[in-house]
Amino acid sequence: MASRSYANLFDLASGDFLDFPCTPRALPRVMTVPGIISDLDGYGCNDGDSDVSSSGCRERKIIVANMLPVQAKRDIETAKWVFSWDEDSILLQLKDGFSADSEVIYVGSLKVEIDACEQDAVAQRLLDEFNCVPTFLPHDLQKRFYLGFCKQQLWPLFHYMLPICPDHGDRFDRILWQAYVSANKIFADKVMEVINPDDDFVWVHDYHLMVLPTFLRKRYNRVKLGFFLHSPFPSSEIYRTLPVRDEILRGLLNSDLIGFHTFDYARHFLSCCSRMLGLDYESKRGHIGLDYFGRTIFIKILPVGIHMGRLESVFNLSSTSAKLKEVQEEFKDKKVILGIDDMDIFKGISLKLLAVEHLLQQNPDLQGKVILVQIVNPARGSGKDVQEAKNETYLIAQRINDTYSSNNYQPVILIDRPVPRFEKSAYYAVAECCIVNAVRDGMNLVPYKYIVCRQGTAQLDEALDRKSDSPRTSMLVVSEFIGCSPSLSGAIRVNPWDIDAVADAMYAALTMSVSEKQLRHEKHYRYVSSHDVAYWAHSFMLDLERACKDHYTKRCWGFGLGLGFRVVSLSHGFRKLSIDHIVSAYKRTNRRAIFLDYDGTVVPQSSISKTPSPEVISVLNALCNNPKNIVFIVSGRGRDSLSEWFTSCQMLGLAAEHGYFLRWNKDSEWEASHLSADLDWKKMVEPVMQLYTEATDGSNIEVKESALVWHHQDADPDFGSCQAKELLDHLESVLANEPAAVTRGQHIVEVKPQGISKGLVAEQVLMTMVNGGNPPDFVLCIGDDRSDEDMFESILRTVSCPSLPSAPEIFACTVGRKPSKAKYFLDDASDVVKLLQGLAASSNPKPRHLAHSQVSFESTV
């Protein structure tokens, strides 16, 4: 079914449809060398070539995110805007992972709304003083984009919440989707104002900008583009419910490198690509790669870290020491469990409180001794769900306090206000255990911060009246559904929905021996301190450079409308085979060999009827009747089918089952290959395949005279692929000493005689011509799949042999723009037929006599 998203996305995104103002006037490009600034306002040129010299450029990174790492406020006295860096922003902190001579440019929105009359001056100031390019989304667009599509649709879906009913989340709204696309277009426009596409690296962050890569790839086919998703990526069963699922996947695939916090998130993304787009992935020397129209999209799995220096600098503040002493005195002789979460339905705060209630019920000895300090950060979104979560949190906390409070003791302390960094650091430092109980979360750096705070510094030691060489301990209880969980192997992992298990985990954390706590803390601290935000940024950028290193070794074509746009990347020598070019060679040659695959080449792969059309029969007869031509259909199909379909083609040669059977013309006999006459192995293979067929719904076995093929095209994509790998290994071990070869193709596992291939057919025909004194001077070979690559390779090898007096004109051509050993391509089967018709029409000689042809061939066989 065709997508309802706009065919011309660029018209939609211009803002006309939504009646939003156009993007503010363009900012000056950031020039790195003297020269002419190119006009980047249009989309007319998409060849990806830059018109700015890259000599003498500093290495530049363009960081694109929803929000700039800049704080803005209006001075009360002067009424002027005052800007400063947001030191807590990960976007600012990641600069530590870049080389000292790197220039970093930020593109994003401000957290405040700037009047239209002030936008030009503010933009110039931010560019001059902070190297920031603001986007200034119109108010209505910003609301629909961020609070609408991002927070009400993408955020819940990516956290496994489906709008089953109107009271449980918002249903998909196409107006909000259009706002999302329009906003992404504005961000892309701003990147284009400052980018030097030959040299700059672009790093896009998070789910707000998942279609932005399409706009950049459309304008610059070879842009060096990375994307990192900071939220979870849901399983395919959840993600497939999104009406614009394909558009977003293709948007991400227009990146060169896509980063995730955990393998689970990456696995879900890869599964979606497989199930919805039919893309396979493989591991290449430790790196996961997706082949997407000749481009390899690499997948990066690395959780983000914290900025050690920024965190430790807070420890040295006098306010931190003072607050620490105050908190230490307040909770003297108490065991503090700390929770720090946003007020969000996915953070599991109410589940955490229920677990604390259960802990106190089951362990009366802890009553009066254990305190949960729950810091509640302001909600990032709004809506009924957030308010309900807040109300539930307060009700449960009140119930626990009413039940277990006593003089000078309150088991649950809710701090529901903005808490400064120094105060949080104080709570981290005194907490004996930290619990993160989210039911679904992206990374969540709270455990990392807790570990560093528990390690402390000299100033914290002094405030705590602790010796510098005293053992450091920390205990973590973390949900198995958060991004940092896999990296914290010493933490107690819990299912947040299991209240009893969470309570037991907290009890274990509080009662564990000091030596065990110390060992776990040391292990965690080594990891957190070595895998900080600088390590994460440096590692991502290294992989992005590696992913882009082949950009200029291939030719690029952009095609597709709207969000269906993608770039085909192929070798420089690879080009479309023009009729005029091949007809010229065809006319000046006299001994021609023509090899044609069947399915997907002369008959469309998608065609329900596999019989050749009258048009195909006509053009094949025209070519075969030319005495200068030898024409062969080389197919994997059985000889009975081919004989029936081409019964009216007297002079057509046929090679069935990849060349195991061969017939020179209609009146000659089928010849079986003598390479492997022993087919007893089929008795061993068929029961094994039958076993996998019974276990894999949607699979079937195709029985050929010389081969057996297991098909899993109609099976579940993941399970079918898994079973195919298992079957391949199984058959290879069973047939280790048999004259059979096991190969895996697209949705198939095939077992055929050793040595049999389409390449052998091409070699046999060409050598027959040579031995008969008619060495070919023109060879055309057209095919569409992996088995045809054997023909391309064999032809190139055969024609280079010394027995040929001169090298023939060779036209190896694949169907479809994809990586191939062929030098040429045609787009589809209709193009193939048109090309053959062009050859047939270029000469109209008298038909050769059948008897003469048969004698000449049979005398040489």
Secondary structure, DSSP 8 states (H G I E B T S, - for coil): ----S-SSHHHHTTSTTTT------------SSSS-----S-S---S---SS--TT---EEEEEEEE-SEEEEE-TTT--EEEEE-TT-HHHHGGGGS-TT-EEEEEEE-SS---HHHHHHHHHHHHHHH-EEE----HHHHIIIIIIIIIIIIHHHHTT----STTSS----HHHHHHHHHHHHHHHHHHHHH--TTT-EEEEESGGGTTHHHHHHHH-TT-EEEEE--S----HHHHTTSTTHHHHHHHHHTSSEEEESSHHHHHHHHHHHHHHH---EEEETTEEEEEETTEEEEEEE------HHHHHHHHTSHHHHHHHHHHHHHTTT-EEEEEEEES-TTS-HHHHHHHHHHHHHH-GGGTTTEEEEEEEE--SS-SHHHHHHHHHHHHHHHHHHHHH-BTTB-SEEEE-S---HHHHHHHHHH-SEEEE--SS-S---HHHHHHHHHH--HHHHHHTT--TTS-----EEEETTSTTGGG-TTSEEE-TT-HHHHHHHHHHHHHS-HHHHHHHHHHHHHHHHHS-HHHHHHHHHHHHHHHTTTGGGEEEEEE-SGGG-EEEEEETT-EE--HHHHHHHHHT-SSEEEEE-SBTTTB-TT-S--S--HHHHHHHHHHHTSTTEEEEEE-SS-HHHHHHHTTT-TT-EEEEGGGTEEESSTTS--EE-SS----TTHHHHHHHHHHHHHHSTT-EEEE-SS-EEEE-TTS-HHHHHHHHHHHHHHHHHHTTTSSEEEEEETTEEEEEETT--HHHHHHHHHHHHHHTT---SEEEEEE-SHHHHHHHHHHHHHTTSTTSSS--EEEEEEESSS--SSSEEESSHHHHHHHHHHHHHH-------HHHHHHHHHTT-
